[in-house]
Amino acid sequence: MASSGAREKAWLSWSSGKDSAYALEAVRREGVLDVVRLLTVVTETFGRVSMHGVREELLDAQAAAVGLPMAKARIPFPCPNATYEAAMSRVLEEARHEGVRTIVFGDLFLEDVRAYREERLAPAGFRGVFPLWGRPTPELARTMIRDGVRATICALDPRKIPAKFAGRAFDERLLAELPAEVDPCGERGEFHTFVHDAPGFRAPIAVRVGPTVERDRFVFTDLEPAGGA
């Protein structure tokens, strides 16, 4: 437990996308928790953020932009669930050694996802904190944009959203064009983003939109470093 007068230390689960970036800002604004490290899952086979497909060098640029070190749970491809959970257990042990017992998540409303996280954390003596939980996503998406979140769709599920949205900026125009059945924050897995600027960033991360490919039933747009910010 944190000593009297000190904020409790926490790690934040960092997907490289807009929700985790905005969750970090929400925690910093609240001022109760002291986020001391980001936690990300990297598919070592490709050197990319799992699910999002973001290059590891851009992930490192994000960590530098928010001024926090990064803990990486490295997994192979393909990755059985037992292998994933073992990798996460090793990283949580690092958190334990740092005196951390709280992990912050950017989840919005999927009860099964939250339950899974809490069920995995509790036996290890950790708790999850969800600062964006339950906020209506149409309003939340627009608030993010108004507050300066700048992101690009880097991955999507073409079974849930047309592939033409890959590589698009997460902005008001995108929200206006999304099909009615698509969650504005992509919370049901419709799309994932790479955030290149947000409140709390020391400087924007310059990227250019590279090729878009379809792999393993998902569509990925490769975002490439574009030099100085």
C-alpha positions as CSV (number, residue, x, y, z in Angstrom):
1,M,0.0,0.0,0.0
2,A,1.1,3.6,-0.6
3,S,2.4,5.4,2.4
4,S,0.4,8.2,4.0
5,G,0.5,11.3,1.8
6,A,1.9,9.5,-1.2
7,R,0.0,8.5,-4.3
8,E,-0.4,4.8,-5.1
9,K,1.9,3.7,-7.9
10,A,0.3,2.0,-10.9
11,W,1.1,0.7,-14.3
12,L,-1.0,1.4,-17.3
13,S,-1.9,-1.1,-20.0
14,W,-0.8,0.7,-23.2
15,S,-2.2,-0.6,-26.5
16,S,-0.6,2.2,-28.6
17,G,-4.2,3.5,-29.3
18,K,-6.4,6.4,-28.3
19,D,-8.2,4.8,-25.4
20,S,-5.1,3.9,-23.4
21,A,-3.7,7.4,-24.1
22,Y,-6.9,9.1,-22.9
23,A,-7.0,6.8,-19.9
24,L,-3.5,8.0,-19.0
25,E,-4.7,11.6,-19.2
26,A,-7.8,10.8,-17.1
27,V,-5.7,9.3,-14.4
28,R,-3.2,12.2,-14.4
29,R,-6.0,14.7,-14.2
30,E,-7.6,12.9,-11.3
31,G,-4.2,12.8,-9.4
32,V,-5.0,9.8,-7.2
33,L,-2.7,7.3,-8.9
34,D,0.9,7.8,-10.0
35,V,1.4,5.9,-13.3
36,V,5.1,4.9,-13.3
37,R,5.2,2.6,-16.3
38,L,3.4,1.5,-19.4
39,L,2.6,-2.2,-20.1
40,T,2.4,-3.4,-23.7
41,V,2.2,-6.8,-25.4
42,V,4.6,-7.2,-28.3
43,T,4.5,-10.0,-30.8
44,E,8.2,-10.7,-30.9
45,T,8.0,-12.6,-34.2
46,F,7.2,-9.4,-36.0
47,G,8.5,-6.7,-33.6
48,R,5.0,-5.1,-33.5
49,V,2.3,-4.3,-30.9
50,S,-0.1,-7.3,-30.7
51,M,-3.5,-6.8,-32.4
52,H,-2.6,-3.2,-33.5
53,G,0.4,-4.2,-35.7
54,V,2.3,-1.0,-34.8
55,R,6.1,-1.0,-35.2
56,E,8.0,-1.3,-31.9
57,E,10.0,1.8,-32.7
58,L,6.8,3.8,-32.8
59,L,5.8,2.3,-29.5
60,D,9.1,3.4,-28.0
61,A,8.5,6.9,-29.4
62,Q,5.1,7.0,-27.6
63,A,6.8,6.0,-24.3
64,A,9.2,8.8,-24.8
65,A,6.4,11.3,-25.7
66,V,4.5,10.6,-22.4
67,G,7.7,10.4,-20.4
68,L,7.3,6.9,-19.0
69,P,9.3,3.7,-19.2
70,M,7.8,0.7,-21.0
71,A,7.4,-2.9,-19.8
72,K,6.9,-5.3,-22.7
73,A,5.3,-8.7,-22.5
74,R,6.8,-10.5,-25.5
75,I,4.9,-13.3,-27.1
76,P,5.4,-15.5,-30.2
77,F,3.1,-15.9,-33.2
78,P,1.0,-17.9,-33.1
79,C,0.5,-17.6,-29.4
80,P,-1.6,-20.1,-27.3
81,N,-3.5,-18.5,-24.5
82,A,-1.3,-20.3,-21.9
83,T,1.8,-18.8,-23.4
84,Y,0.2,-15.3,-23.3
85,E,-0.8,-15.7,-19.7
86,A,2.7,-16.9,-18.7
87,A,4.2,-13.8,-20.4
88,M,1.8,-11.6,-18.6
89,S,2.5,-13.3,-15.3
90,R,6.2,-12.6,-15.7
91,V,5.6,-8.9,-16.4
92,L,3.3,-8.6,-13.4
93,E,6.1,-10.0,-11.3
94,E,8.2,-7.1,-12.4
95,A,5.4,-4.8,-11.3
96,R,5.3,-6.5,-7.9
97,H,9.0,-5.9,-7.4
98,E,8.3,-2.2,-8.1
99,G,5.7,-2.1,-5.4
100,V,2.8,-1.8,-7.9
101,R,-0.5,-3.6,-7.3
102,T,-2.7,-1.6,-9.6
103,I,-3.1,-1.8,-13.4
104,V,-5.0,0.9,-15.3
105,F,-7.0,-0.1,-18.5
106,G,-8.6,1.9,-21.2
107,D,-11.6,-0.4,-21.6
108,L,-15.0,1.2,-22.1
109,F,-17.9,-1.1,-21.7
110,L,-17.2,-4.8,-22.6
111,E,-18.1,-6.6,-19.4
112,D,-16.5,-9.9,-20.5
113,V,-13.2,-8.2,-21.1
114,R,-13.2,-6.4,-17.8
115,A,-14.2,-9.6,-16.0
116,Y,-11.3,-11.5,-17.6
117,R,-8.8,-8.9,-16.6
118,E,-10.0,-8.7,-13.0
119,E,-10.1,-12.5,-12.8
120,R,-6.5,-12.7,-13.9
121,L,-5.3,-9.9,-11.7
122,A,-7.0,-10.8,-8.4
123,P,-5.1,-14.1,-7.7
124,A,-1.8,-12.3,-8.1
125,G,-2.9,-9.6,-5.7
126,F,-3.5,-6.9,-8.3
127,R,-6.5,-4.7,-9.0
128,G,-7.7,-3.1,-12.2
129,V,-8.8,0.5,-12.6
130,F,-10.9,1.6,-15.5
131,P,-11.1,5.4,-15.6
132,L,-13.1,5.6,-18.9
133,W,-15.6,2.9,-18.0
134,G,-19.2,3.5,-18.9
135,R,-18.8,6.8,-20.6
136,P,-21.1,7.0,-23.7
137,T,-18.8,6.3,-26.6
138,P,-20.3,8.8,-29.1
139,E,-19.7,11.6,-26.6
140,L,-16.3,10.2,-25.6
141,A,-15.0,9.9,-29.1
142,R,-15.8,13.6,-29.8
143,T,-14.4,14.7,-26.4
144,M,-11.1,12.9,-27.2
145,I,-10.9,14.8,-30.5
146,R,-11.7,18.1,-28.9
147,D,-9.1,17.5,-26.3
148,G,-6.4,17.0,-28.9
149,V,-6.2,13.2,-29.4
150,R,-4.8,12.6,-32.8
151,A,-4.8,9.0,-34.0
152,T,-4.9,6.9,-37.2
153,I,-6.7,3.6,-37.8
154,C,-3.9,1.0,-38.0
155,A,-6.0,-2.2,-37.9
156,L,-9.5,-3.2,-38.5
157,D,-11.8,-6.2,-38.8
158,P,-13.3,-6.1,-42.3
159,R,-16.2,-8.3,-41.1
160,K,-17.3,-5.4,-38.9
161,I,-16.2,-2.3,-40.8
162,P,-15.4,-1.7,-44.4
163,A,-11.7,-2.0,-45.2
164,K,-11.7,1.4,-46.8
165,F,-11.4,3.0,-43.4
166,A,-7.9,1.6,-42.8
167,G,-5.3,4.4,-42.6
168,R,-8.0,7.0,-41.9
169,A,-7.5,9.7,-39.2
170,F,-9.7,9.4,-36.1
171,D,-11.5,12.7,-36.5
172,E,-15.0,14.2,-36.8
173,R,-15.2,13.3,-40.5
174,L,-14.5,9.7,-39.7
175,L,-17.2,9.7,-37.0
176,A,-19.7,11.1,-39.4
177,E,-18.9,8.4,-42.0
178,L,-18.8,5.4,-39.8
179,P,-21.7,2.9,-40.4
180,A,-24.4,3.2,-37.7
181,E,-23.6,-0.2,-36.3
182,V,-19.9,0.6,-35.7
183,D,-19.0,1.8,-32.2
184,P,-17.4,5.3,-32.5
185,C,-14.5,4.2,-30.4
186,G,-14.2,0.7,-32.1
187,E,-14.7,-0.9,-28.7
188,R,-16.2,-4.1,-30.1
189,G,-13.0,-4.7,-32.1
190,E,-14.1,-2.9,-35.3
191,F,-10.9,-0.9,-35.5
192,H,-7.7,-0.1,-33.6
193,T,-5.7,3.1,-33.6
194,F,-2.2,4.4,-33.2
195,V,-2.1,7.7,-31.2
196,H,0.5,10.1,-32.4
197,D,-0.5,13.1,-30.2
198,A,-2.7,13.5,-27.1
199,P,-2.8,15.6,-24.0
200,G,0.3,14.8,-22.0
201,F,2.5,14.2,-25.0
202,R,5.7,16.2,-25.0
203,A,5.6,16.4,-28.8
204,P,3.6,14.8,-31.6
205,I,5.0,11.7,-33.3
206,A,5.5,12.2,-37.0
207,V,4.3,9.2,-39.0
208,R,3.3,8.6,-42.6
209,V,0.7,6.1,-43.8
210,G,2.3,3.1,-45.5
211,P,0.9,0.1,-47.3
212,T,-2.4,-1.6,-46.3
213,V,-2.4,-5.4,-46.2
214,E,-4.9,-8.1,-45.2
215,R,-3.5,-10.8,-42.9
216,D,-5.2,-13.5,-40.8
217,R,-8.6,-12.0,-41.6
218,F,-7.7,-8.5,-40.4
219,V,-6.6,-5.4,-42.3
220,F,-3.5,-3.6,-41.2
221,T,-2.1,-0.3,-42.3
222,D,1.6,0.1,-41.8
223,L,2.5,3.4,-40.1
224,E,6.1,4.4,-40.7
225,P,8.3,6.9,-38.8
226,A,8.4,10.2,-40.7
227,G,11.4,11.8,-39.2
228,G,11.3,14.8,-36.8
229,A,8.1,15.8,-35.0
